[in-house]
Amino acid sequence: MYSKLLKLELKSFLRNPQFGANLAMKILMGFSYFGMCIVFIAMSFGLYFFAAEELKTNPVEVFSRYFLYYAVFDLVLRYFIQQMPTQNIKPFLTQNLTKKKLVNYTLLKIIFNFFNWGYLLFMLPFSGLLIFHGHYSVSGVLMFLTGIMFVFYFNNFLNILLNKQNAVLYSVGVVIGVFAFLEYYGYLHLSFFSEKIFSAFYTIPGVFLIPVLLTVATGYLAHRNIRKNFYLDRGLELEKAEGKTENIDFLNRFGTLGSFINNDIRLLKRSKAARSAVIAGVMFLFYGLLYFSGSAYSTDFMRVFLGIFVTGGFLLMFGQRVPAWDSSYYPLMMTQKVPYKDYLEAKWYVVVLATAVSMILALGYLFISWEFYLTIFAAGLYNLGVNSYLTLLAGAFNKKPIDLNSSTKSFSGGSNNFNMKVLLIMIPQMLVPMAVFALVKWVAGIELSVASLGILGLTGFLLRHKIFDQIVKTYKSEKYSTIEAFKKSA
């Protein structure tokens, strides 16, 4: 039965109208996973030899000392990016298939997810080095390996149980963050307890069974929870909420454009998926702190890169998902006499306003360096006058719908869909401003390099009507393929 379900998913992939784009995405993801594999393997060698030869200490103890912090980070990361693979399962719920088999199939897909077994690419080389180079006890290393891997699987099932428990997860994340801050300044030593707990997997026989038993318990609870809610009219139903009438009156004076902006503001207030773009925009404001991470980000080229993300986090997260935000009613909207230009301009005004606010909030970087803030300001000008259009243009080729009605985070099916056209558009988004700024600063100094990006941004503003005409043409040319893709995924 499970093989038959896999075959049906394969047929769905091959017959999808966006097969070419999806295949390109899979290939790119494959390269990304391959890169992550290389990084994990390299990190295992780096940690072992750094601990054994530089610190002259036990690599197991060094690993265990900070593993508690990483385990919490892994849990938070899973909560935001690891989704339940239920989108392709929904059609089977109306067929003559037992719910138990569908739930088991869903859990099997989760268990064999890269986010779980991928850690073996770090743990296996690290364990091998402990045994063959460090001559550590084989049985102790195997117990340590088993215990650590089951901690990750414990996180996996706990992520399912924490679904919709935002307050709990945020509280844990904040508490651990405070502990890390206090430890950094020497007021607390949580790493001492972390070392004692996780190194016990190696030193004390049987302790590794604790995460195994916890994983079995949370796995059982997760299975029961999924099965309990595995109904189209319960766990997978559209979220019901009391209807509210929200309106920003002064926008009504702008006619259709104002109505579209009103709709986007309602979207950002009501939808979890849309709010995640706002949260990402806020989080990207701190991306500039990588400036302190080393010489790699201290070059002019890379500082512009930081500036683009500091001021354009919301722009990139929200803009390139146009029109996917409206995928649930996009086919209906296209049957009306909707002014395409007003529709796109409304999205543009939203991202431009968010970018301008980000530039103001980024004033805090003046305390680091006035030159660094000027770089961020220059990148913001480029985002306002150039990247705002390019991001909307990339959205024309994004044909993966977003399920705004999903009742919970884990059961949502929306995800961004990159393709080669989107990747080509990213070249002027990222590389052009970085190259222009670095070149002009090398030739004429910081003032003219900021002015050069400002001129590009101002030129974009002055030509916005002609630029929008071209963007509208692109959206119209992709109109019917977009409608078909949204209908197929509905």
VMD Tcl script that draws the C-alpha trace (Angstrom):
set ca {
  {0.00 0.00 0.00}
  {2.79 2.42 0.89}
  {4.55 1.76 -2.43}
  {1.29 2.47 -4.26}
  {0.96 5.81 -2.44}
  {4.52 6.67 -3.43}
  {3.76 5.83 -7.07}
  {0.70 8.07 -7.01}
  {2.75 10.95 -5.61}
  {5.32 10.37 -8.36}
  {2.60 10.48 -11.01}
  {1.26 13.70 -9.49}
  {4.74 15.21 -9.76}
  {5.27 14.08 -13.36}
  {1.84 15.22 -14.53}
  {1.93 18.59 -12.81}
  {1.62 21.50 -15.27}
  {4.63 23.05 -13.55}
  {6.72 19.91 -13.97}
  {9.67 21.76 -15.52}
  {9.82 24.36 -12.77}
  {9.32 21.73 -10.06}
  {12.06 19.55 -11.53}
  {14.46 22.51 -11.59}
  {13.55 23.21 -7.98}
  {14.23 19.59 -7.00}
  {17.61 19.71 -8.72}
  {18.51 22.95 -6.93}
  {17.36 21.47 -3.63}
  {19.52 18.44 -4.37}
  {22.56 20.69 -4.80}
  {21.65 22.50 -1.58}
  {21.37 19.23 0.34}
  {24.65 18.06 -1.16}
  {26.29 21.28 0.06}
  {24.80 20.74 3.52}
  {26.16 17.19 3.52}
  {29.67 18.46 2.79}
  {29.32 21.09 5.54}
  {28.12 18.52 8.10}
  {30.99 16.15 7.31}
  {33.54 18.99 7.43}
  {32.12 20.21 10.75}
  {32.50 16.75 12.28}
  {36.20 16.67 11.38}
  {36.66 20.30 12.44}
  {35.05 19.79 15.86}
  {36.96 16.60 16.58}
  {40.43 17.88 15.69}
  {39.81 21.31 17.24}
  {38.86 19.69 20.54}
  {41.51 16.96 20.47}
  {44.51 18.90 19.13}
  {43.84 22.58 19.86}
  {41.92 22.41 23.14}
  {43.59 19.15 24.24}
  {40.31 17.91 25.68}
  {37.70 15.21 25.16}
  {35.70 15.87 21.92}
  {32.63 14.22 23.47}
  {32.67 16.74 26.31}
  {33.08 19.70 23.95}
  {30.19 18.46 21.82}
  {27.98 17.84 24.86}
  {28.79 21.21 26.41}
  {26.79 23.20 23.87}
  {24.44 20.54 22.54}
  {21.53 21.67 24.75}
  {21.57 25.08 23.07}
  {21.64 23.46 19.64}
  {18.83 21.04 20.52}
  {16.55 23.97 21.43}
  {17.61 25.83 18.27}
  {16.80 22.71 16.23}
  {13.33 22.53 17.80}
  {12.58 26.19 17.05}
  {13.89 25.81 13.50}
  {11.72 22.76 12.89}
  {8.65 24.56 14.17}
  {8.99 27.25 11.52}
  {10.24 25.33 8.48}
  {9.28 21.66 8.85}
  {5.74 21.07 7.63}
  {3.46 18.08 7.90}
  {3.32 16.41 4.44}
  {-0.47 16.24 4.39}
  {-1.20 18.28 1.28}
  {-0.87 15.25 -1.03}
  {-2.74 13.02 1.43}
  {-5.99 15.01 1.57}
  {-7.49 13.49 -1.64}
  {-7.11 9.96 -0.20}
  {-9.28 10.74 2.82}
  {-12.41 10.36 0.67}
  {-11.22 7.04 -0.78}
  {-11.55 3.49 0.52}
  {-8.31 3.61 2.51}
  {-7.97 3.12 6.23}
  {-7.02 6.21 8.16}
  {-4.41 4.23 10.10}
  {-2.45 3.50 6.91}
  {-2.58 7.13 5.83}
  {-1.36 8.32 9.23}
  {1.44 5.71 9.23}
  {2.45 6.80 5.72}
  {2.53 10.45 6.84}
  {4.72 9.61 9.84}
  {7.06 7.51 7.70}
  {7.58 10.47 5.39}
  {8.40 12.62 8.42}
  {10.81 10.05 9.88}
  {12.76 9.78 6.62}
  {12.87 13.55 6.17}
  {16.34 15.04 5.60}
  {15.95 17.14 8.76}
  {16.14 13.87 10.73}
  {18.53 11.48 9.05}
  {20.75 14.31 7.75}
  {22.37 14.61 11.18}
  {23.92 11.20 10.60}
  {26.24 12.93 8.13}
  {27.75 14.71 11.13}
  {27.40 12.02 13.76}
  {28.78 9.05 11.77}
  {32.13 10.68 10.80}
  {32.42 12.15 14.32}
  {31.79 8.72 15.85}
  {34.22 7.10 13.41}
  {36.95 9.53 14.41}
  {36.30 8.84 18.10}
  {36.68 5.10 17.53}
  {39.48 4.85 14.94}
  {41.52 7.96 15.69}
  {40.84 8.61 19.35}
  {40.51 4.93 20.30}
  {37.41 5.59 22.38}
  {35.22 2.73 23.54}
  {33.17 1.32 20.65}
  {30.20 0.53 22.84}
  {30.34 3.97 24.49}
  {30.46 5.75 21.12}
  {27.55 3.69 19.79}
  {25.50 4.55 22.90}
  {26.41 8.22 22.45}
  {25.47 8.13 18.75}
  {22.13 6.45 19.48}
  {21.25 8.85 22.29}
  {22.03 11.99 20.28}
  {20.14 10.82 17.17}
  {17.07 10.01 19.25}
  {17.20 13.53 20.73}
  {16.66 14.81 17.18}
  {13.78 12.40 16.63}
  {12.34 13.48 19.97}
  {12.41 17.05 18.67}
  {10.73 15.86 15.49}
  {7.70 14.41 17.29}
  {7.62 17.20 19.88}
  {7.35 19.64 16.97}
  {4.10 17.92 15.96}
  {2.71 18.06 19.49}
  {3.61 21.75 19.84}
  {1.57 22.62 16.78}
  {-0.33 25.90 17.42}
  {1.45 26.25 20.80}
  {3.25 29.42 19.76}
  {3.40 30.86 23.28}
  {5.08 27.73 24.67}
  {7.70 27.61 21.94}
  {8.47 31.33 22.10}
  {8.79 31.12 25.89}
  {11.30 28.27 25.66}
  {13.25 30.07 22.95}
  {13.40 33.31 24.95}
  {14.45 31.52 28.16}
  {17.28 29.66 26.41}
  {18.29 32.89 24.67}
  {18.51 34.65 28.05}
  {20.54 31.75 29.45}
  {22.93 31.96 26.49}
  {23.29 35.73 27.04}
  {24.00 35.25 30.75}
  {26.49 32.48 30.03}
  {28.30 34.63 27.48}
  {28.91 37.26 30.17}
  {29.79 34.69 32.82}
  {26.73 34.98 35.05}
  {25.45 31.46 34.38}
  {26.92 28.16 33.19}
  {24.15 26.11 31.62}
  {26.77 24.47 29.40}
  {28.14 22.74 32.53}
  {24.83 20.91 33.03}
  {24.53 20.25 29.30}
  {27.94 18.58 29.31}
  {27.05 16.38 32.27}
  {23.72 15.30 30.75}
  {24.77 14.44 27.22}
  {28.26 13.08 27.92}
  {26.49 10.59 30.22}
  {25.28 8.85 27.04}
  {28.91 7.80 26.57}
  {30.08 7.32 30.15}
  {27.08 5.69 31.87}
  {25.58 2.53 30.31}
  {21.83 2.70 29.79}
  {21.44 6.50 29.99}
  {21.12 6.66 26.19}
  {17.82 4.78 26.57}
  {16.20 7.87 28.13}
  {15.90 9.78 24.82}
  {14.90 6.51 23.12}
  {12.00 6.03 25.54}
  {11.04 9.72 25.32}
  {11.03 9.46 21.52}
  {8.81 6.37 21.60}
  {6.40 8.15 23.98}
  {6.23 11.37 21.94}
  {5.97 9.32 18.73}
  {2.96 7.49 20.12}
  {1.36 10.76 21.25}
  {2.07 12.38 17.88}
  {0.53 9.39 16.05}
  {-2.56 9.58 18.25}
  {-2.80 13.35 17.80}
  {-2.55 13.15 14.01}
  {-5.04 10.32 13.80}
  {-7.47 12.19 16.04}
  {-7.36 15.25 13.79}
  {-6.95 13.49 10.45}
  {-10.32 14.60 9.10}
  {-11.22 17.09 6.41}
  {-13.69 18.66 8.83}
  {-11.40 18.75 11.89}
  {-7.61 18.85 11.80}
  {-7.45 19.71 8.10}
  {-10.48 21.96 7.96}
  {-10.54 25.60 7.07}
  {-10.05 27.74 10.13}
  {-13.28 29.31 11.38}
  {-13.23 32.71 13.00}
  {-15.71 35.41 13.83}
  {-16.07 37.75 10.89}
  {-14.87 41.32 11.37}
  {-15.21 44.38 9.21}
  {-11.92 46.22 9.01}
  {-11.39 49.26 6.88}
  {-8.88 52.11 6.69}
  {-11.16 54.90 5.56}
  {-8.62 57.31 4.14}
  {-7.46 54.67 1.64}
  {-10.92 54.64 0.05}
  {-10.21 58.00 -1.57}
  {-7.69 56.24 -3.83}
  {-10.40 54.14 -5.46}
  {-9.54 50.61 -6.62}
  {-5.89 51.03 -5.60}
  {-6.94 51.89 -2.04}
  {-9.26 48.87 -1.90}
  {-6.41 46.56 -2.89}
  {-4.13 48.08 -0.23}
  {-6.89 47.61 2.34}
  {-7.13 43.93 1.34}
  {-3.38 43.47 1.74}
  {-3.43 45.04 5.22}
  {-6.26 42.68 6.21}
  {-4.21 39.79 4.81}
  {-1.18 40.71 6.92}
  {-3.34 41.02 10.06}
  {-5.37 37.83 9.65}
  {-3.19 35.22 7.92}
  {-0.46 33.32 9.78}
  {1.41 32.76 6.53}
  {1.36 36.49 5.71}
  {2.31 37.44 9.26}
  {5.33 35.17 8.93}
  {6.57 37.51 6.17}
  {6.26 40.44 8.61}
  {8.10 38.49 11.31}
  {10.81 37.56 8.81}
  {11.16 41.24 7.89}
  {11.70 42.11 11.55}
  {14.20 39.27 12.01}
  {16.16 40.36 8.94}
  {16.75 43.74 10.63}
  {19.28 41.88 12.80}
  {20.98 40.28 9.80}
  {23.52 43.11 9.80}
  {24.96 41.77 13.05}
  {26.85 39.30 10.88}
  {29.15 42.27 10.37}
  {30.80 41.15 13.62}
  {31.16 37.52 12.56}
  {34.48 37.95 10.79}
  {36.34 39.50 7.90}
  {34.12 37.76 5.32}
  {31.31 40.31 5.90}
  {33.55 43.35 6.39}
  {34.18 43.90 2.67}
  {32.20 46.52 0.74}
  {30.77 43.80 -1.48}
  {29.34 41.81 1.40}
  {28.16 44.82 3.40}
  {25.80 45.71 0.56}
  {24.62 42.10 0.65}
  {23.80 42.54 4.34}
  {22.11 45.86 3.62}
  {19.82 44.34 0.99}
  {18.50 41.82 3.50}
  {18.35 44.25 6.45}
  {16.11 46.67 4.53}
  {14.46 44.19 2.17}
  {13.52 41.19 4.29}
  {9.77 41.82 4.02}
  {10.11 42.83 0.37}
  {11.73 39.51 -0.55}
  {9.41 37.36 1.59}
  {6.16 39.06 0.56}
  {6.81 40.44 -2.92}
  {7.90 37.29 -4.71}
  {4.80 35.47 -3.45}
  {2.53 37.73 -5.49}
  {0.00 36.58 -6.74}
  {0.23 33.36 -4.66}
  {-1.19 35.23 -1.66}
  {-4.46 35.51 -3.59}
  {-4.34 32.00 -5.08}
  {-7.57 30.85 -3.39}
  {-9.67 33.36 -5.34}
  {-7.26 34.38 -8.14}
  {-9.15 32.47 -10.90}
  {-12.39 34.21 -9.86}
  {-10.66 37.58 -9.69}
  {-9.36 37.15 -13.23}
  {-12.93 36.74 -14.52}
  {-13.73 40.26 -13.28}
  {-12.63 43.54 -14.77}
  {-9.78 43.89 -12.31}
  {-7.27 46.63 -13.22}
  {-4.06 44.64 -13.18}
  {-1.90 47.72 -12.74}
  {-3.77 48.85 -9.61}
  {-3.56 45.32 -8.21}
  {0.23 45.24 -8.63}
  {0.77 48.84 -7.54}
  {-1.04 48.09 -4.28}
  {1.44 45.28 -3.55}
  {4.27 47.63 -4.54}
  {3.16 50.36 -2.13}
  {2.99 47.83 0.71}
  {6.55 46.54 0.17}
  {7.94 50.05 -0.45}
  {6.43 51.31 2.81}
  {7.87 48.31 4.69}
  {11.30 48.91 3.12}
  {11.23 52.59 4.11}
  {10.32 51.65 7.70}
  {13.19 49.13 7.74}
  {15.63 51.85 6.63}
  {14.52 54.01 9.57}
  {14.70 51.16 12.09}
  {18.18 50.30 10.82}
  {19.43 53.62 12.24}
  {20.62 51.54 15.19}
  {23.59 50.47 13.06}
  {24.94 54.02 13.39}
  {26.25 52.87 16.79}
  {28.39 50.33 14.93}
  {29.67 52.53 12.16}
  {28.28 55.49 10.22}
  {29.88 54.06 7.09}
  {28.13 50.71 7.64}
  {24.77 52.47 8.02}
  {25.39 54.47 4.83}
  {25.94 51.14 3.08}
  {22.65 49.83 4.48}
  {20.94 53.09 3.47}
  {22.30 52.77 -0.07}
  {21.08 49.18 -0.29}
  {17.68 50.38 0.94}
  {17.51 52.96 -1.85}
  {18.25 50.23 -4.37}
  {15.55 48.05 -2.83}
  {13.05 50.91 -3.08}
  {13.73 51.87 -6.68}
  {14.87 48.63 -8.33}
  {14.37 45.48 -6.26}
  {10.75 46.36 -5.49}
  {9.95 45.94 -9.20}
  {12.19 42.92 -9.72}
  {10.58 41.11 -6.79}
  {7.09 41.67 -8.20}
  {8.35 40.51 -11.59}
  {9.68 37.30 -10.01}
  {6.25 36.73 -8.51}
  {4.78 36.35 -12.01}
  {6.66 33.05 -12.32}
  {5.73 31.78 -8.85}
  {2.82 29.40 -9.43}
  {2.78 27.59 -6.10}
  {-0.40 28.54 -4.19}
  {-0.44 29.47 -0.51}
  {-3.08 27.92 1.73}
  {-4.17 30.92 3.80}
  {-7.08 28.96 5.32}
  {-5.02 26.24 6.98}
  {-6.08 25.88 10.60}
  {-2.57 25.25 11.89}
  {1.01 25.81 10.94}
  {1.88 22.15 10.54}
  {-0.99 21.32 8.21}
  {-0.39 24.21 5.83}
  {0.59 23.42 2.31}
  {1.91 26.73 1.11}
  {5.51 27.07 0.18}
  {7.44 29.19 -2.19}
  {8.22 27.84 -5.62}
  {11.47 28.99 -7.18}
  {12.36 28.32 -10.79}
  {15.14 29.27 -13.16}
  {13.47 32.54 -14.21}
  {13.24 33.60 -10.58}
  {16.90 32.71 -10.07}
  {17.93 34.77 -13.11}
  {16.01 37.76 -11.73}
  {17.98 37.42 -8.49}
  {21.18 38.39 -10.34}
  {20.27 42.09 -10.69}
  {18.64 41.93 -7.26}
  {21.82 40.88 -5.48}
  {24.94 41.03 -7.61}
  {24.41 44.31 -9.47}
  {24.14 46.59 -6.41}
  {27.00 44.78 -4.70}
  {29.26 45.20 -7.73}
  {28.26 48.83 -8.39}
  {28.76 49.90 -4.78}
  {32.11 48.15 -4.38}
  {33.43 49.46 -7.70}
  {32.36 53.09 -7.18}
  {33.65 53.13 -3.60}
  {37.00 51.77 -4.76}
  {37.21 54.52 -7.39}
  {35.55 57.53 -5.74}
  {34.75 56.83 -2.06}
  {31.79 56.05 0.17}
  {29.74 59.18 -0.65}
  {29.60 58.58 -4.40}
  {29.01 54.85 -3.95}
  {25.90 55.63 -1.86}
  {24.87 58.21 -4.46}
  {25.30 55.68 -7.27}
  {22.79 53.27 -5.73}
  {20.57 56.23 -4.85}
  {20.60 57.33 -8.51}
  {19.61 53.80 -9.60}
  {16.77 53.84 -7.08}
  {15.62 57.34 -8.09}
  {15.69 56.34 -11.75}
  {13.44 53.42 -10.91}
  {10.99 55.75 -9.20}
  {10.90 58.15 -12.14}
  {10.31 55.33 -14.62}
  {7.80 53.44 -12.45}
  {4.86 53.90 -14.85}
  {6.75 52.45 -17.80}
  {8.22 49.71 -15.61}
  {4.75 48.76 -14.34}
  {3.48 48.58 -17.92}
  {6.13 45.94 -18.66}
  {5.42 44.04 -15.42}
  {1.70 44.02 -16.22}
  {2.45 42.58 -19.67}
  {4.48 39.79 -18.03}
  {1.69 38.98 -15.58}
  {-0.85 38.90 -18.40}
  {1.34 36.56 -20.46}
  {1.59 34.21 -17.45}
  {-2.07 34.67 -16.50}
  {-3.58 31.44 -17.85}
  {-0.72 29.16 -16.79}
  {-0.95 30.69 -13.30}
  {-4.71 30.09 -13.14}
  {-4.26 26.50 -14.30}
  {-1.54 25.87 -11.70}
  {-3.66 27.32 -8.89}
  {-6.65 25.21 -9.94}
  {-4.57 22.04 -10.18}
  {-3.23 22.55 -6.66}
  {-6.59 23.46 -5.17}
}
mol new
graphics top color blue
foreach p $ca { graphics top sphere $p radius 0.5 }
foreach p [lrange $ca 0 end-1] q [lrange $ca 1 end] { graphics top cylinder $p $q radius 0.2 }
display resetview
